[in-house]
Amino acid sequence: MEEIKLGKYKHFKGTFVEVIGLAYDSETLERVVVYLHPDPVKGLGENTMWVRPLEMFTEIIERDGKMMKRFEYIGE
């Protein structure tokens, strides 16, 4: 099972998030990453909590012809 470090990450679009844990989806048992978004995002306020499938959080994406991590670990 893939694990990730807790701490701060940079999203490929330039925003920052803080991973605070991993959890299981109660219906599918899929692993999800739990993270805080300190800045307002998608019309919501500051410091909102989000989840994203672990597989998606850690995937390599293509952007402007370059391959990169969706989220890059930057430290604690």
ZAMARGU-4260 file (C-alpha; in steps of 0.2 Angstrom, whole numbers, plus 5000, padded with zeros to 4 digits):
<rodrens>
0) 5000/5000/5000 | 5007/5017/4995 | 5010/5029/5009 | 5014/5048/5008 | 5023/5060/5020
5) 5012/5072/5030 | 5017/5090/5028 | 5016/5103/5015 | 5014/5101/4996 | 5014/5112/4981
10) 5000/5109/4968 | 5006/5109/4950 | 4995/5125/4948 | 5005/5134/4962 | 4994/5133/4977
15) 5000/5125/4993 | 4991/5112/5004 | 4995/5103/5020 | 4992/5084/5021 | 4986/5079/5038
20) 4982/5061/5036 | 4976/5046/5025 | 4959/5039/5027 | 4948/5025/5019 | 4932/5028/5009
25) 4919/5020/5020 | 4910/5012/5004 | 4924/5007/4993 | 4939/5006/5006 | 4949/5017/4993
30) 4963/5026/5001 | 4961/5045/5001 | 4972/5059/5006 | 4965/5072/5019 | 4972/5089/5017
35) 4970/5107/5022 | 4969/5121/5009 | 4974/5137/5018 | 4968/5149/5004 | 4951/5151/4998
40) 4947/5139/4984 | 4932/5136/4972 | 4922/5150/4980 | 4924/5143/4998 | 4933/5151/5013
45) 4950/5149/5020 | 4957/5133/5029 | 4945/5121/5021 | 4947/5102/5022 | 4948/5091/5007
50) 4950/5073/5002 | 4957/5066/4986 | 4960/5048/4981 | 4978/5043/4985 | 4981/5037/4967
55) 4976/5054/4960 | 4986/5064/4973 | 5002/5055/4969 | 5000/5053/4950 | 5011/5060/4937
60) 5002/5072/4925 | 5006/5081/4909 | 5005/5100/4908 | 5011/5110/4893 | 5020/5095/4886
65) 5029/5092/4903 | 5027/5077/4915 | 5026/5082/4933 | 5019/5077/4950 | 5001/5083/4954
70) 5007/5087/4971 | 5026/5090/4976 | 5031/5087/4994 | 5040/5103/5000 | 5042/5098/5019
75) 5034/5099/5036
</rodrens>
